[in-house]
Amino acid sequence: MKIIWSKETLENYLKVLDYLLENWTIKEIERFENNFDELIERLKSHKEICPKSKLLNFRKCKIDENNSLIYQEVNHTIFLITIIDNRSFHSY
């Protein structure tokens, strides 16, 4: 299954890493990256493992206690829409 990152997803991913680097340790960065990578691998095999979000035909997966991934599957391609902070108000 093909995975396509949106510009917003990449920007938010890097923001999370920057935040972790400034405020936490390498251990938390590695944990976030591992959680994210494992989630992407699971999505490749099971594209509908995460519940539908409130918007359109998106799905929302928890990466960790603070972050979630919003994605959409279209024609055997997974589009990574964005990464959101679970503590923030959002429409997903």
N, C-alpha and C positions, 0 to 999 in steps of 0.2 A: 504494500500500500504506500502510495506517495504522500509525503508530508510537505505542506507549503506554509511557510511562516509569513505572516503579515508584517508590515513595517512596525505597526503598533505592538505586536507580540514581541518582536525583537527588542524594541525600545524598553518595554516594560520588564522583560527578562533582564536586560542589562541594568535597569534601575534597581531591581531587587538585589542583584549581585553587588552593585555599588553600595546600597544600604547595608547589606550584610558585612561587606568589607569595612565600612566605616564604623559600624556599631557592634559587630559580633566577631566571631573567630573564623578561621579557615574551616573548622569543623562544621559550622552552620552553612557555609557556602557549599561545601561538599555534599552535605545532606540535601540541600535544596536541589543542586544539580543532579544528584542521584535520584531523588524523588521524581524530578521532571523527566529525566531520561527513561526511568522505568515506566512512567505513565505513557510516554510516547510509544514505547515498545508494546505495551499492552493494547494501546489504541490501534496499532497496526494489525493486530490479530482480532480484536474485538471492538470494532468501531462504535458500538452502542452501549458500552459498559457504563457510561456516565448518564445521569438523568438529564432530561430535556430542561433547558433553561426557560425563562419566562418570555424570551424573545425569539421570534422566527423559528427556524429549525436548528437552533444552536443547542449545544450540550455543554454542561458545566461539570468539570472534574476538579476535585480538591487535590492540589499538589501537596500542601501541608496545612497546618492550622491557620496560616495567615494568607495563603495565596491559592487561587483557583485558575484553571485554564478554561477558556471558552473556545470551543471549536465547532466545526461543521463538516460533515462528510457529504461530498457530492461526487458521484461517478467514480467511486473507488479512490478518491483523493481526500485527504484530511486537511482542511484549511484551519490553521491556528489563528483565531480571530484576535484574542487578547489574553493578557494575564491580569487578573484583578486582585485587589486587596480585599480579603474577606471581611475586614473590619470597616470598610467604607460603604457608603450608600451607593448602590449601582442598580441599573435596570435589568441585570441578568438574573 
